[in-house]
Amino acid sequence: MKPINRFSLEKQDGPYQTWPVNSRLFFDGAPTGASLPGYQLLCQFEVPDGYILVTDYDCPFEEITNFAFLDGRLRLKSCRWLGWMYETYLLTRLEWVDEKTFIVIINEQVAYRFTIHRWGIPYLRPRLRLEWLGWVPPEGRPNIKIQEAQTPADFIRYYDLRWKVLRKPWDQPRGSEKDDLEEKSVHLIALDRGLLIGVGRVHFNSPAEAQIRFMAILEEYRRKGVGSTILRELERKALERGAKTLVLNSREEVIPFYEKHGYKIIGDAPMLFGKIGHKNMAKDVK
Ligand SMILES: CC(C)(COP(=O)(O)OP(=O)(O)OC[C@H]1O[C@@H](n2cnc3c(N)ncnc32)[C@H](O)[C@@H]1OP(=O)(O)O)[C@@H](O)C(=O)NCCC(=O)NCCS
């Protein structure tokens, strides 16, 4: 799936209440013959069998968000909407899981999964399958799955989360979330019902010394054991590969997290962006 910028919606004129429910859809400026619910195109993607477009009514109240699938010949094949009378259903974010599956978060708190089917039967089997996944985060401890990032889609959202948690709050540009050891590292992702909620990385400084870096958990999923689960799995991977000592540079505010896992402060580490104090910590595992 590739984000694109080739579709546009017709502009409506006059008082808002007189606007039609659908707007005509254009591709590279030319009419497609299709029209979509809404007045605002929020995002558009090219997928192997066609296109996914997300629209809404550009209304802060009673908002409905629409998800449309068009085939490669620009024919509207499926349109699903999320909304309810007098309720607001604002798109918070959309995350691709693979080339035919994406998860959306609505109002920062509810998750839905969409799957693009290769074929459909009108009304019985829509090309765009919609499933309610539940609250984000769920009540209590999430049932998380830890795995290595492997596919291109995994790495897109892996680096995106790293950047959002560890770099964006300090106005650092995209790209600053990577270093030159990425290809030699083990990258772990934590998933809640398919949604990426945390990441972490380990690399080797020497055959005996492994370093944990880039631990990042989505804010709403913190203090639920996700970071601990990732850290333990990174440690296990490092041990498997022969590590005798684990080191890391901890932000001062999260030192108790690493202490809880047996790490001890062994010195000062460089300040990040001139503002974030760090301590060098280590733990022997031999
Ligand atoms: C640090 C971080 C990875 C911890 O992940 P987490 O999923 O929240 O951690 P856990 O729920 O597994 O915490 C386990 C224990 O560590 C301790 N702990 C975790 N975060 C802490 C914090 N911010 N302050 C003090 N203690 C903390 C607590 O004892 C906690 O147990 P408790 O919740 O039962 O009290 C996460 O807070 C994060 O991503 N922070 C922002 C980015 C960051 O600072 N990354 C680290 C860069 S070095």
The ligand as an SDF file (V2000), in Angstrom:
LIG
                    3D

 48 50  0  0  0  0  0  0  0  0999 V2000
    9.8210    3.4400   29.6600 C   0  0  0  0  0  0  0  0  0  0  0  0
    8.7510    2.6120   29.0040 C   0  0  0  0  0  0  0  0  0  0  0  0
    9.3390    1.8570   27.8170 C   0  0  0  0  0  0  0  0  0  0  0  0
    8.1720    1.6230   30.0240 C   0  0  0  0  0  0  0  0  0  0  0  0
    7.1850    0.8160   29.4100 O   0  0  0  0  0  0  0  0  0  0  0  0
    5.8330    0.3860   30.1790 P   0  0  0  0  0  0  0  0  0  0  0  0
    5.1000   -0.5510   29.3210 O   0  0  0  0  0  0  0  0  0  0  0  0
    5.1150    1.6090   30.6090 O   0  0  0  0  0  0  0  0  0  0  0  0
    6.4550   -0.3410   31.4510 O   0  0  0  0  0  0  0  0  0  0  0  0
    5.8170   -1.4930   32.3650 P   0  0  0  0  0  0  0  0  0  0  0  0
    4.3440   -1.3530   32.4400 O   0  0  0  0  0  0  0  0  0  0  0  0
    6.3250   -2.8000   31.8850 O   0  0  0  0  0  0  0  0  0  0  0  0
    6.4680   -1.0950   33.7800 O   0  0  0  0  0  0  0  0  0  0  0  0
    6.9930   -2.0480   34.6640 C   0  0  0  0  0  0  0  0  0  0  0  0
    7.4240   -1.3430   35.9210 C   0  0  0  0  0  0  0  0  0  0  0  0
    8.4850   -0.4140   35.6540 O   0  0  0  0  0  0  0  0  0  0  0  0
    8.3040    0.7480   36.4680 C   0  0  0  0  0  0  0  0  0  0  0  0
    8.0450    1.9150   35.6000 N   0  0  0  0  0  0  0  0  0  0  0  0
    7.6360    1.9080   34.3140 C   0  0  0  0  0  0  0  0  0  0  0  0
    7.5550    3.1700   33.8420 N   0  0  0  0  0  0  0  0  0  0  0  0
    7.9240    3.9750   34.8400 C   0  0  0  0  0  0  0  0  0  0  0  0
    8.0220    5.3870   34.9560 C   0  0  0  0  0  0  0  0  0  0  0  0
    7.7530    6.2230   33.9410 N   0  0  0  0  0  0  0  0  0  0  0  0
    8.4210    5.8950   36.1550 N   0  0  0  0  0  0  0  0  0  0  0  0
    8.7030    5.0760   37.2110 C   0  0  0  0  0  0  0  0  0  0  0  0
    8.6050    3.7260   37.1500 N   0  0  0  0  0  0  0  0  0  0  0  0
    8.2250    3.1860   35.9750 C   0  0  0  0  0  0  0  0  0  0  0  0
    7.1310    0.4890   37.3800 C   0  0  0  0  0  0  0  0  0  0  0  0
    7.6210   -0.1200   38.5500 O   0  0  0  0  0  0  0  0  0  0  0  0
    6.3290   -0.5120   36.5590 C   0  0  0  0  0  0  0  0  0  0  0  0
    5.5290   -1.3530   37.3320 O   0  0  0  0  0  0  0  0  0  0  0  0
    4.0720   -0.8250   37.8550 P   0  0  0  0  0  0  0  0  0  0  0  0
    3.3750   -0.1840   36.7100 O   0  0  0  0  0  0  0  0  0  0  0  0
    3.4270   -2.0900   38.3360 O   0  0  0  0  0  0  0  0  0  0  0  0
    4.3740    0.1580   38.9410 O   0  0  0  0  0  0  0  0  0  0  0  0
    7.5620    3.5040   28.5290 C   0  0  0  0  0  0  0  0  0  0  0  0
    7.1170    4.2570   29.6290 O   0  0  0  0  0  0  0  0  0  0  0  0
    7.8840    4.4900   27.4010 C   0  0  0  0  0  0  0  0  0  0  0  0
    7.8060    4.1360   26.2410 O   0  0  0  0  0  0  0  0  0  0  0  0
    8.2100    5.7410   27.7840 N   0  0  0  0  0  0  0  0  0  0  0  0
    8.4410    6.8060   26.7990 C   0  0  0  0  0  0  0  0  0  0  0  0
    9.6810    6.5830   25.9820 C   0  0  0  0  0  0  0  0  0  0  0  0
   10.9020    6.3020   26.8300 C   0  0  0  0  0  0  0  0  0  0  0  0
   11.2000    7.0210   27.7630 O   0  0  0  0  0  0  0  0  0  0  0  0
   11.6250    5.2420   26.4300 N   0  0  0  0  0  0  0  0  0  0  0  0
   12.8160    4.8100   27.1100 C   0  0  0  0  0  0  0  0  0  0  0  0
   13.9790    5.4850   26.5180 C   0  0  0  0  0  0  0  0  0  0  0  0
   15.4360    5.0800   27.4670 S   0  0  0  0  0  0  0  0  0  0  0  0
  1  2  1  0
  2  3  1  0
  2  4  1  0
  2 36  1  0
  4  5  1  0
  5  6  1  0
  6  7  2  0
  6  8  1  0
  6  9  1  0
  9 10  1  0
 10 11  2  0
 10 12  1  0
 10 13  1  0
 13 14  1  0
 14 15  1  0
 15 16  1  0
 15 30  1  0
 16 17  1  0
 17 18  1  0
 17 28  1  0
 18 19  1  0
 18 27  1  0
 19 20  2  0
 20 21  1  0
 21 22  1  0
 21 27  2  0
 22 23  1  0
 22 24  2  0
 24 25  1  0
 25 26  2  0
 26 27  1  0
 28 29  1  0
 28 30  1  0
 30 31  1  0
 31 32  1  0
 32 33  2  0
 32 34  1  0
 32 35  1  0
 36 37  1  0
 36 38  1  0
 38 39  2  0
 38 40  1  0
 40 41  1  0
 41 42  1  0
 42 43  1  0
 43 44  2  0
 43 45  1  0
 45 46  1  0
 46 47  1  0
 47 48  1  0
M  END
$$$$
